[in-house]
Amino acid sequence: MNRVVYKFLFIVVSLLIVFLFLNKQVSAIDVDLDKKNSITLDELIAGAKKEGKIVFYSAHSPFVTELLLKRFSETYPFVKTDFVRGSGMVIGQRVYSEKSRGIENMDAVYSGAAELYPDWRKHGYLARLDNLPDWTNIIDLAKGKDGCYVSFVFMTHVMAWNKKVYKDEEVPADLREFTTPNWKNKTTSGDPATAGFALNWFSFASDIRPQDPRSKGKSSGLGFKWMEAMYKNGHLLSGQMGGVIDTVVTGRRSILIQHWDQQVWEANKDGANLGWRYPIQGTIAQHSLIAVNSKSLHPYTARLFVNWLLSKEGQHVLVKEAGFNIVRKDMKTSDFIKGRKQIQECWILDIEKITEDETRDFIFKVNSAIRGKAK
C-alpha cells in the first residue's frame, strides 16, 4: 500500500514541477519580448513556428474575422488559427472574467468597445507592441498610449440612402435638413443604447465628449437639441449594425444618417444599391483596436499576427477585400476606394480621457435626447 501511495505522490509532484516549469518558460518568453526595444520579423517567425497557434478574440463580423485569419494562415501556414467571436461588450466581459480566474486562453483581442483598452492597459493585461517591425510605418493616430494597443484600421461614418428611392442629388448633405417636414419618417440610424458603432457616432454628434488632440476633424455643431428634433420628426432607431442596413435596403426607411463606410461598402458589394457621402458636419473615425495578452501562451504568434495586420500585405487585404480605412503612412485608402477621407481629417474620440462613469452619464443623456427628452 505504501509503495502505491509513494508512486502516486511521485507522479503528482512530477506533474506539478513540469506545470510550473512550463508556466515559467511562457512568462519568461513574454517578459523578454516586452523588454526588447525592437523585434525582427525573423524572430517573430522563428518563435511562431515553435508555438504554432493563435487564439483571436474578435468583435468583427464572421466574414472579416475569418478573412483575416485565412489570409494570415496563407502567409504563415505553420500557424493553426482559432477564434472566439462576440459583440464588443461580450468580448470585453469575457476578458475580465478570464483574467479574474487566471485563465489565459486569449492571445490577441479586438473589441469594438475601444474604451476598454486603456483600462486593460492600467491592469497590466496588455503586452508591448511598439517594438514590432512595422510599428514605425503606421500613423500616430493609430497608436495607443504606451504602445500597448493599436488601431489596425479605422471606420469612418457616412450617410447612405436607397438609390431606388432617391437620386444622389435629391439627398441633402446637411443633417439639420432631416429635421424638416419633407423628411418626416424617412431616416434611420443605429441605436446608441444597444449598438457601440452608433454610440461612437452620437459621441461626435453630441459635441460634449473629448476629442483626441491629434485629430483635426471639426465638431459637428449638432448637439442634443438636434437629436430631439430628429426624434420628433419620426427618426427610427434600428438597433444593431446589420439591422440598420436592412432597414434601408428593404425600403422601410430611405435615409441612413450614420453607419460605418465599410458596412455600406460591403452591402454594395453584396448587391445593395446604396449611395453615400460625408455630411457637411464632418464625421468621426472610429478605432478598430487590437492588443496582445501580456500573458499570452503564444506570444510570438500573437505579435506576428498584429504585425501582419500592420504590414503592407495585411493592409492591402483590409482595404481591398474588406473595405476598411488603412493606417500605414505609405498607403492611402482613397487610392483604393474613391472618396474616402483621410483619418487625420476626421473627429476621433479620446478614449484615454473617458471613464466608465462619464460614459454611463453620456449614454443616459444621448438616449434621453434621441427619444425626445433632451436635457
GIZI-V983550 format. One record per pair of residues at least 24 apart in sequence whose ideal C-beta (glycine too) atoms are under 6 Angstrom apart, sorted by the first residue. I is the first residue (numbers start at 0). J is the second residue. Records with the same first field share a line. If there is no record, write none. Layout:
# GIZI-V983550
I->J ; J
This chain:
# GIZI-V983550
25->296
28->298
29->298
32->298
33->126 ; 127
35->130
36->130
37->130
38->130
40->132
43->299 ; 302 ; 303
46->299
47->78 ; 299 ; 300 ; 303
48->77
50->297 ; 299 ; 300
51->77 ; 79
52->79 ; 297
53->78 ; 80 ; 106 ; 297 ; 300 ; 301 ; 304
54->81 ; 104 ; 105 ; 106
55->82 ; 107
56->83 ; 90 ; 105 ; 108
57->82 ; 84 ; 109
58->86 ; 87 ; 90 ; 109 ; 110 ; 111
63->321
70->316
71->304 ; 307
78->300
87->111 ; 112 ; 195
88->112
91->115
103->294 ; 296
105->292
106->292 ; 295 ; 297 ; 301
107->291 ; 301 ; 304
108->290
109->289
111->195
112->195
113->286 ; 288 ; 350
114->350 ; 353
116->148 ; 288
117->350 ; 351
120->147
124->293
125->290 ; 293
126->291 ; 293
131->306
132->306
133->306 ; 309 ; 310
136->327 ; 328
137->309 ; 326 ; 327
138->326 ; 328
139->213
140->213 ; 342
141->326
144->351
148->288 ; 290
150->286 ; 287 ; 288
151->289 ; 308
152->287 ; 317 ; 323 ; 324
153->284 ; 324 ; 342
154->259 ; 261 ; 285
155->260 ; 282 ; 284 ; 340 ; 345
156->200 ; 257 ; 282 ; 283
157->260 ; 275 ; 277
158->256 ; 276 ; 278
159->255 ; 263 ; 273 ; 275
160->253 ; 254 ; 274
161->247 ; 253
162->272 ; 274
163->272
164->253
167->274
172->278 ; 279
173->279
174->278 ; 280
178->228 ; 229 ; 232
183->232 ; 233
184->233
185->253 ; 254
186->234 ; 254 ; 256
187->235 ; 237 ; 246 ; 252 ; 255
188->256 ; 257
189->243
190->236 ; 238
191->365
192->366
193->238
194->239
196->240
199->285
200->257 ; 283
201->365
202->348
203->283 ; 346
209->349 ; 352
210->346 ; 349
211->347 ; 349
214->347
215->343
216->281 ; 345 ; 346
217->281
219->280
223->368 ; 373
224->373
226->368 ; 369
227->368 ; 371 ; 373
230->369 ; 370 ; 371
261->322 ; 323
264->322
265->322
282->345
283->345 ; 346
284->342 ; 345 ; 347
